[in-house]
């Protein structure tokens, strides 16, 4: 158990809908990262938040947005869902300096999203 | 740009065999960090090891060992005396000057009894 929690574990929804994925980092970690794992794209970095502020952005679609709240939990919002958004979405956390490639990122169990 | 290549998409071995998973990376950063993660059938990503670009010492942890060679940009992972519980997808990843992990495509290891 990494100490990172994600809810829900599974999510089934329809095209065009909007969903929110939630992540609670390990106790004391300030940085939260979101990754998408799909069959065709593999594991891809989406976005990072550090202590409430966006710090790095990867291949995140405009239909997707995220935020980190004062209690450090994070939410990833996916809107206007398409079939191709079906994937496993991981949240990771690290101790947290704003720029810290040396920090180990610990991953949550993921949220499996199926768009029908 | 960073890139991680795991050329072996799938490996099948019989229990107790040794197996090496290859990882080759590309980066322009002079300081960078390499990682291995394990993804068992249950789906979570489990951290195994972190190595920085200045430390080329091999590392051993039980049945696991890692060989980092900067000259060939490789960070290979060997499992000695494999067990069925080692069956998983293994990912090599790189973090350079930024905050994002760049993952390889993964190697699916199947250990048969």
Interface residues (C-beta under 8 A of the other chain):
Chain A: X2 X31 X33 X35 X42 X43 X44 X45 X48 X55 X56 X58 X88 X90 X92 X99 X100 X101 X102 X104 X105 X106 X107 X108 X109 X110 X112
Chain B: X31 X32 X33 X35 X37 X42 X43 X44 X45 X46 X47 X50 X52 X91 X93 X95 X96 X97 X98 X99 X100 X101 X102 X103 X105 X106
